[in-house]
Structures are given as structure tokens and as C-alpha cells.
Amino acid sequence: MKKITTLFLAATILASCGEPDKQAQLADLKKQLAEINSQIKTLETEIAANGGDSTKAETGTSVAVQVLKNQLFQHFVEVQGKIEAEENVAVSSEMPGVVTKVYVKAGESVTKGQPLAELNNKAIAQQIVALNTQLDFVKTAFEKQKALWDKKIGTEIQYLQAKSQKEALESQLASLKAQGQMAVISSPINGVVDNVTAKVGQMSAPGYAAFTVVNLSSLKVKGEVPESYASKVKAGSDVVLFFPDINKEVLAKVAYSAKVINELSRTFSVEVNLPADNNEYSPNMIALLKVVDYKSDSAVVVPTDVVQRAETTSFVLVAVKEKGSNVVKKRLVEVGSSYNGNTEILKGLVAGDVVITKGYQNVNEGDAIQF
């Protein structure tokens, strides 16, 4: 307390140097000193009334400590991945032709089989009209021939020829109608139109992507994990997904873990399904996968930097009470996994131990400490 008073007076005197009225400054400082001494006397009286000793000074090196408790400890393997759509389809026409109609725009929802565009199919339409006319005549001739044959009039060959001709034309008509349907570009899945490249008047052909349709209800995150974790990362493993573009974190589980190791990258694939009711995600968005490869629900954990090593052993400095004073003790420990600045202690420490977390570099075993 006397040191505080001396420092306070020195600081006040230094701050006031250079002012002209030194007598007034001196009088003011003496007044402040009298007030501080009065406060000191009052505190000493109160401490003595409570059975304390106001003259006793704390001894030992100042340190910071942490009381250990059992807690959850997890180790993660971190890999980068991206969002993929299970159904992300580039839709093209089944036959070459000029686009005559476009029915949808980017962003519209479509259903499976819904027409997206139509190609010029006039030639096919004209052939269908002509074939229908021809088929009507052949059907009439067949019906008359059949009626005669039923009455045993005419020959069987005449009846069979009429029937064969009718069936051949019906088959041709069905084929032409199927070709006509190929002139319509339809969506193969339920989803959202993500891109439209087809334009009225332009040529379209098989293999040329006229539309892109994405099913956003079946998104997943896919990443590649080093093969050294193959025995630890399985389907069902907990995983934390972080999306830096939207600054969002999601808790999930590994839905699929590949059994085959990639020969070039020495990695295996993992997949994590995303909820279908969220429109924040987009295919190809970057994601960080933090897969839990080790977990302990009741672990003793210390900051990694407090674990010191001497030759083949590891130790931690703890504070213990001896004869009413806090002193430093060395505890040999067996360390487990480390992650994000924390280390699991397998042996040597238990819940309730007081670990020195700051100032441990300045003390040795047996030193007195205060905290």
C-alpha cells in the first residue's frame, strides 16, 4: 500500500512539473496525501476487525492457473471440399434442328417431362399428315377385305396383304410421331433451370447443352481425405461443415466413405448430405470439412504450450498447497491427441488439479507462487 502511495505521488508530481504556482500544487498534493493516509488507516482497521493482518505481504512468483475438469475433447481432420448436386443435368436435343420456341427462363422450377423448348419439325408434321391420309384409305380397304374374308369371299392372301399393309403404315406413323416428340426438348428431372443457352432461330443438336437443370433438393458436400485416416473416418462419423462464402457452420454426419484409395492422390472420397430446405447453398460452393477422427466425452485437457518435455518424458507444472503456501510441483504426464491449441492428458493429471498456464517458464519445482 505504501508503494502505491509513493507511485501515485511521484506520478502526480511529474504530471504537474512546469506549472507556475508550485506552492498551490504542493498544498494540493499534501491534501491528497492526507486523504489517502486516512483511507489506508480505515482499511487497516477493517482488516484487523476481521482477524486479518494488514501488514502481511504476499510472497512468491505471480502465475496464472487453471483448475482442470473433465470435458469433451475431439480431434478433427480438415480437408477442403465443394458442394455437388446429385442431379445436375445438361439438357440437349435428341435431334438436330432450329429452335422455334423456348418455354422457360433461368430460375424457373420445372418438373420431369416438362417441355423446355421446341425445334422446327415441319417436315415431320407434313409426313405425319400424308401418312394419316394414306392410312385411312388402307384401313378402309382392310376392313372391306376382312368383311369379305369373314363371309369366305376372296382368298386368304388378299386378306393378309391388306392387314400387313395397314400394320406397316401404323408402324411408320408411330415412328414419325416418336421423331416428332424428339423435336421437343424436355426436362429429364424435377429441379430449377440454372442456365438457358437455347435461343429462337439458333441451331440445336445432340450433345449441345441447350439448358442446365439442377435439383437443389439433393445437394451434398464431397471431399478427399488422406488414406492415413481410412481406419478412423467412416460413414456416420461426426463432421463440421464450414462455408466461408456465407460464413456458416453446419453439424452433420458422413453419409458415405469410399473404400477405394485413389492411386494418384492417395486419398478416399467422403460425402455429406445437406438439408434440402435451405436455399443458401449453391453447387460448386467451397466447403471446409472438419471430420471427427477421435473423440473422448470425459477427457482431461490442458493448453498444449504448458506441456514441457525433458528427454523422453513430458511434464506439466501444477500448484499444490504445502504448509499454507502455494508451491510448484512437477507432474509427469502421458499425452494423447492435440488439436486447436489443446492437448488431452491420458495419465498424470486428474480433474481438480491446478495447472500453471502462465508464468510456468519463470518457476521451478518447489518455488513459492501466488495467483
Secondary structure as the mmCIF struct_conf table of DSSP 4:
data_model
#
loop_
_struct_conf.conf_type_id
_struct_conf.id
_struct_conf.beg_label_comp_id
_struct_conf.beg_label_asym_id
_struct_conf.beg_label_seq_id
_struct_conf.end_label_comp_id
_struct_conf.end_label_asym_id
_struct_conf.end_label_seq_id
HELX_RH_AL_P HELX_RH_AL_P1 LYS A 2 SER A 16
TURN_TY1_P TURN_TY1_P1 CYS A 17 GLY A 18
BEND BEND1 PRO A 20 PRO A 20
HELX_RH_AL_P HELX_RH_AL_P2 LYS A 22 ALA A 49
TURN_TY1_P TURN_TY1_P2 ASN A 50 GLY A 51
TURN_TY1_P TURN_TY1_P3 SER A 54 THR A 55
HELX_LH_PP_P HELX_LH_PP_P1 LYS A 56 GLU A 58
BEND BEND2 GLY A 60 GLY A 60
STRN STRN1 THR A 61 SER A 62
STRN STRN2 ALA A 64 VAL A 67
STRN STRN3 ASN A 70 ALA A 85
BEND BEND3 GLU A 86 GLU A 87
STRN STRN4 ASN A 88 VAL A 91
BEND BEND4 GLU A 94 MET A 95
STRN STRN5 GLY A 97 VAL A 102
TURN_TY1_P TURN_TY1_P4 ALA A 106 GLY A 107
STRN STRN6 SER A 109 VAL A 110
TURN_TY1_P TURN_TY1_P5 LYS A 112 GLY A 113
STRN STRN7 PRO A 115 LEU A 119
HELX_RH_AL_P HELX_RH_AL_P3 LYS A 122 ASP A 150
TURN_TY1_P TURN_TY1_P6 LYS A 151 LYS A 152
BEND BEND5 GLY A 154 GLY A 154
HELX_RH_AL_P HELX_RH_AL_P4 GLU A 156 MET A 182
TURN_TY1_P TURN_TY1_P7 ALA A 183 ALA A 183
STRN STRN8 VAL A 184 SER A 186
BEND BEND6 PRO A 188 ASN A 190
STRN STRN9 GLY A 191 VAL A 196
TURN_TY1_P TURN_TY1_P8 VAL A 200 GLY A 201
BEND BEND7 GLN A 202 GLN A 202
STRN STRN10 MET A 203 SER A 204
TURN_TY1_P TURN_TY1_P9 PRO A 206 GLY A 207
BEND BEND8 TYR A 208 TYR A 208
STRN STRN11 PHE A 211 VAL A 214
TURN_TY1_P TURN_TY1_P10 LEU A 216 SER A 217
BEND BEND9 SER A 218 SER A 218
STRN STRN12 LEU A 219 PRO A 226
HELX_RH_3T_P HELX_RH_3T_P1 GLU A 227 TYR A 229
TURN_TY1_P TURN_TY1_P11 ALA A 230 LYS A 232
TURN_TY1_P TURN_TY1_P12 ALA A 235 GLY A 236
STRN STRN13 ASP A 238 PHE A 243
TURN_TY1_P TURN_TY1_P13 PRO A 244 ASN A 247
STRN STRN14 LYS A 248 LYS A 253
STRN STRN15 TYR A 256 SER A 257
BEND BEND10 LYS A 259 VAL A 260
HELX_LH_PP_P HELX_LH_PP_P2 ILE A 261 ASN A 262
TURN_TY1_P TURN_TY1_P14 GLU A 263 SER A 265
STRN STRN16 THR A 267 ASN A 273
TURN_TY1_P TURN_TY1_P15 ALA A 276 ASP A 277
BEND BEND11 GLU A 280 GLU A 280
TURN_TY1_P TURN_TY1_P16 PRO A 283 ASN A 284
STRN STRN17 ILE A 286 PRO A 303
HELX_RH_3T_P HELX_RH_3T_P2 THR A 304 VAL A 306
STRN STRN18 GLN A 308 ALA A 310
TURN_TY1_P TURN_TY1_P17 GLU A 311 THR A 312
STRN STRN19 THR A 313 GLU A 322
TURN_TY1_P TURN_TY1_P18 LYS A 323 GLY A 324
STRN STRN20 SER A 325 TYR A 339
TURN_TY1_P TURN_TY1_P19 ASN A 340 GLY A 341
STRN STRN21 ASN A 342 LYS A 347
BEND BEND12 GLY A 348 GLY A 348
TURN_TY1_P TURN_TY1_P20 ALA A 351 GLY A 352
STRN STRN22 VAL A 354 LYS A 358
BEND BEND13 GLY A 359 GLY A 359
HELX_RH_3T_P HELX_RH_3T_P3 TYR A 360 ASN A 362
TURN_TY1_P TURN_TY1_P21 GLU A 365 GLY A 366
STRN STRN23 ALA A 368 GLN A 370
#
